[in-house]
Every structure is written in structure tokens, then in C-alpha cells.
């Protein structure tokens, strides 16, 4: 019997595990890999890393730190989560079952990433998804929004704070958003109908992109705004946790607890901002309240 099973080995899950390990709790991380932090090649907004750090490095170092406190890890996927007689049971895709007094859901968000050649090496280096994280990187630079519909329009509107040199590519050929029509009229932002086939890049540094028409556009940076990204909430929903529409798991803003006794959620799967730094804080917050929950019942 574990004190806590952490489902998800990203930023929130690792931070929670480190703190619970320091509380001398018996902790198991079940990590299927992937997730937004594994895609990011460069975080530049995390305290203590002035030259930036990749999500891969951050996760690797985080696991090594957690292991110092006897935290265990299974590199597999949790496929079911149930609760009975005051404890939880997590089953992996291999059919192995683990029991725990509490569970932290740190399953993150699943991004809607287009199938574009050359995209993945650029993520976090010259192509971004989060303006709050990386808007600074495009300051006064020629930037393309690879978007569609309202999502693309709102992204363009947000990015105008950092640069006016914007082009929007309607990658999915959806109906032009009224929001964008107003922006285009007021700010003269061009919109191009067409699918992006390839990113021209070297070592993750974007130089331009090629459309399905053969047209090549030169740009230094890009943002993705296709909509459709959603928190990974299947395990929470099956257990009866309250989920906001097709979005995040609802949690108590102070304790990160869900409506299910002993079930907590932190990071991108929960109701707050989808930022690595916020996920880190929520992971720590969850650990404190999981410890309080456990102590109260001992």
C-alpha cells in the first residue's frame, strides 16, 4: 500500500513526489512519458535557469531528485482508477495493480499539434504554443500564427503586444473569425488560406515555412493556435470527479483536492494556468495537503 500514487511524471507530478518523499512517504509515480513538458526544447521563464532549460532536462533532473527520497517509478500507462474501502487501486496497461491511500492526478494536457514536417525540433525554440510563457521571444520579430478560426484570431490579437509584424495562416481552412476580421480591418494583419506542409529550420531555429501551394514565407518565429487541446481527464471522469465541460478537473484552489475524498489534481489537468511554473507550485501545494490528509487519518 502506497501513501500516494502520482499519475503523471511531468512538472507537477515530480514536484509533488519530491516533497512527499521528503515527508518520508511511500510514493509511486506512474509515468507514460510524453506531455507538454517533454515537447518543450527550451523554457526561458523558470527561476534559476537564466540560459533556459529543456523540458526533457527538467524532468530528468526532477526524477533523479525524487529518487533520492526513495520515490518509486513505473514507466507505463495507468488505464483505470477505482476506489473502494477507503483506498484507491490503479491498474496499468500490463494489468498490474497498485493500491494507495491517496492519488494525485498530474496527467497534463494533450496538445492538438499539426502534422507538419520540421515542427517538433522547433517547439520551445522558435515555435511556441503559450504566449504567457514565450510571447517575449517574438518581440519585434516577423511571426506567423499557424491557426484557425477563433483560436487563431485570438492568438494574433494577444501577440500584437510583442510584435506588429504578424501573418496568420488559416491552416485548417475554417470560416474566418469575426474577431480576426475586426483585427484585420484595424491592424492590417494579413490572413492566408492554406495548409503548412513544412517548416524550414536548422537545429530548431525556424527560417520560414512552405505551404501546400508551394509558396514559401519567411519568418523567424511562429505560434500554434489550432484549438482542440484539452486536459487528460479520462481517469478522473470515470471515478466521478467534477470536470468543467471538456476542460480541466475542478479542484479546491487552496488544497488541490477534487470532490473525491483522497483524490487530488495538479498541473495542466487542473483549473489553473497551463504554465510549467504554476504546475511546479501546484505540485508542491498538493504535497502539503496530501500530507495533511494522511496525518489526519493516522
N, C-alpha and C positions, 0 to 999 in steps of 0.2 A: 504494500500500500504506500503510494507516494503522498506527500503533503500537497504537492501541486504538480499537475501536468500542464505544461505550456505547449499549446498547439501553434506552431509557427516560430521559426528561428530567425526572424528579421530583427529590426532595431528594438521594437517594444518587447518582444519575447526574450531577447538576450539580456536587455537591461533588467527586466523583472527577475530573470533567472539568477543573474549575478547577485542581486540584493537578497533574494530568498536563500541563495547559497550562503551568504554571509549571516543570515539568520540561523544557519545550520539546519535548514530544511531539506528534506529529501525531495529532489526536483528532477523531473524528466522533461526534456524538450523533444517534441516530435516535429521534425522539420522535413518538409517535402522539397525544399530548395525553391528557387525562383522568387517571385515577388518583385516589387518595385525597387527595393534597395539593391537587389542583385543585378539589376539592369544599369543602375547609375554608375557611370565611369568616373564621376567627379562631383563630390559635394564640396561646395565652397562657403557654406554658411553655418558650419558647425564649429563651435567654440573649441579652440586648441589646435585647429588644423589650418593655419593661415595659407598653406600651399594647396589645401584641398586633400580629400581622401576619397577613394572609390568605395562604393557600397560593398564590394567583394572584400576589400581590405578590412573595412569596419566590422563586417560580420565575422571574418576570420579571427581578428583580434578579440572581438567580443566573446567568441566561443572559447578561445584559449583562456580568457579571463574567467569565464564561468566554470571551466573545468578545474580551475584552482580550488574551487569551493565544492568539489565533488558532484557538480551537476552532471547528470547523465544526458546522453543524446541518442536518438534513433533517427537515422536518415531515411524516412519513409513518410507515407501519407496517412493521416487519420481519416478514416472513411465513415466512422459512426461514433456518436457520443450519446450515452444514456446515463440516467441517474436512478438509483434505487437504494433504499435503506440508508440514506444519508451519505452515499458516496457516488462517485462517477466511474464509468467504465468507458475507456477509449479503445476502439478497435482499429488496427492498421490494415492496409490493403493486403498484407500477408495473412491476415486472420489472427494475429497476435493481439491479446487483450491486456490492458493495463488498468489498474484501479488507483483512484486518487480521492483525497478528501476535497480538493478544490481543483478548478480548471481555469486557466487563463486562455482566452481566445485571442491570438495575435496573428490571425490568418491574412491580414492585409487587404490589398485591393488588387483586382485584376484589370490591368490597363487594356484598352482597345487599341492595340498597336497595328498599324497597317503593314502589309507585306510589301515592303519596298527594299530593293537591293541597296546595300550600303547603309541602312538605317542604324542597325544595332551598334556598330562601333562608335557612332556619333552621340549616342544617348548620354546626356550628362556632360558632354564635352562641347558640342556645338548645336545639338538638337535637344530640346527640353519639353517637359510636359507641365511644369508647375511655375507660373510666373512669380509667385511669392518666394519660391526658392531661387530662381535663376533669371528673373527679369533683368537684374543688374547686368548680366553678361551681354545683353544686346544693346547696351547704351550707345546711342548714335550709330548703330550698325545696320546694314541692309539685312532685313529679316523677312523670312517667309513664314506665313501661317499656313500649315497644311491642315486644313479644317473642312468643316461642312456645317451648313445650317446655323442655328443659333449658337452652337458651341464655338464655331469658327469666328462668328461675328463678335461674340463677347470677348474672345481671346484677343482679337485685333484691338478692340476698344481698350482692354486692360494694358496691352503692350505699348500703346501710344504714349504712356507715361515715360517710357525709356527711349523710344525712337519713333520718328515720324516716317522713316524710310521703310514702309511695310508693303508687302504684297500678300494677298490672300489667294490661295489655290483651293478651289472647291473640289476636293479630292473625290468625294462621293456623289458629286453632281446632284445635290439636293436643291430644293427650292431656295432661292436667295432669301435670307432672313431679313425681315423689316428692320431689325437692329442694324444690320450691315448696310442696307440701303440708305439709312439716315447717316451713318458714319461716312459712307462713300460720298454722299452729297456734300457733307460739311467738311470733310478732311481729304477728299480726293484720293482715297485708298483704292487702288485697282484690284479687281477680282478676276481671276482667270478660271474658266471652267476647264477641267482636265485632270487626269489621273497622273500622279507622280510615279514614274517607273523606277527611277534610280537616283540615289544621292551620290554626287561626285565628292569624294573625300579622300584624305590621306591621313592615316593614323587617327581617325576620329574627328579630324578638322574639316568641316564642310567647305566646299568651294562653290557649289552650285547644285542644281538638280535638273533632271531630264524628265519631260512629260511624255505621255503616251503618243502625243502628236509628233514627237521628235524635237520639239522646242526645248532649248536649254536656257535656264535662268541662272544668273549669277547672284549669289547671296552668301553672307558669312555665317548666318545663324538661322535657325528655324524653331518653331514651336508646333507641337501636335495638338490639335483640338477637334477631334472627331466624335466626341461624346461616347457614351456606351461603357465607360469604365465604371466598375461597381465593386463595392466591398464583397469579400468572400464570406458569406453568411450562412451557407447551407447547414453546417453543423449546429449553429445557434438556432436557426429556424426550426429544425427537426426536434429540438429539445423544448421549444416553446418560448424562446427568448423573443422579446419585442424588437422588431426590426422596422425602421422607418421606411415604408414603401419598398422600393427596390434598392434602398440605400443602406445606411450603417445600422449596426446593433446599438440600441439605446442603452445608455449606461448612466449611473449616477455621476454627476460631474465631479463630485468630491472623492468618491471611493472607487470608481470604475466598475462597480458591481452592476450586474444585469438584474432583471426581475426574477431570475432563477437563483435560489439560495446556493451560494458557493461558486457560482459561475461569474467570472469577471471578463472584461474585454478591454483591450488597449491597442493603440496604434491606428493604422488606416482603416481597420474594420469598424472602429467606433465612431462616435458622432462628431469628433472634433476635426481640426485642420489636418490635412494629409501632408504633414511635414516630418522629416526624419527627427528633427529636434523635438517636436511635440511628441512623437512616438516614444522617444527616449524618456521624456518626462513622465508620460503616462505609464510606461513600463515600471518606472521607479514608484510612482504613485500606487499602482496596482499591487506591487510587492508589499508596501507598507500596510495596505488594507487587507491583503490576504493574510499577512502575519497577525494582524489584529483579530481577524475572523477565526484563525486557527487557535490563537491563545484563549479567546473567549470560550472555546469549546473543549479546552483541555483541563 
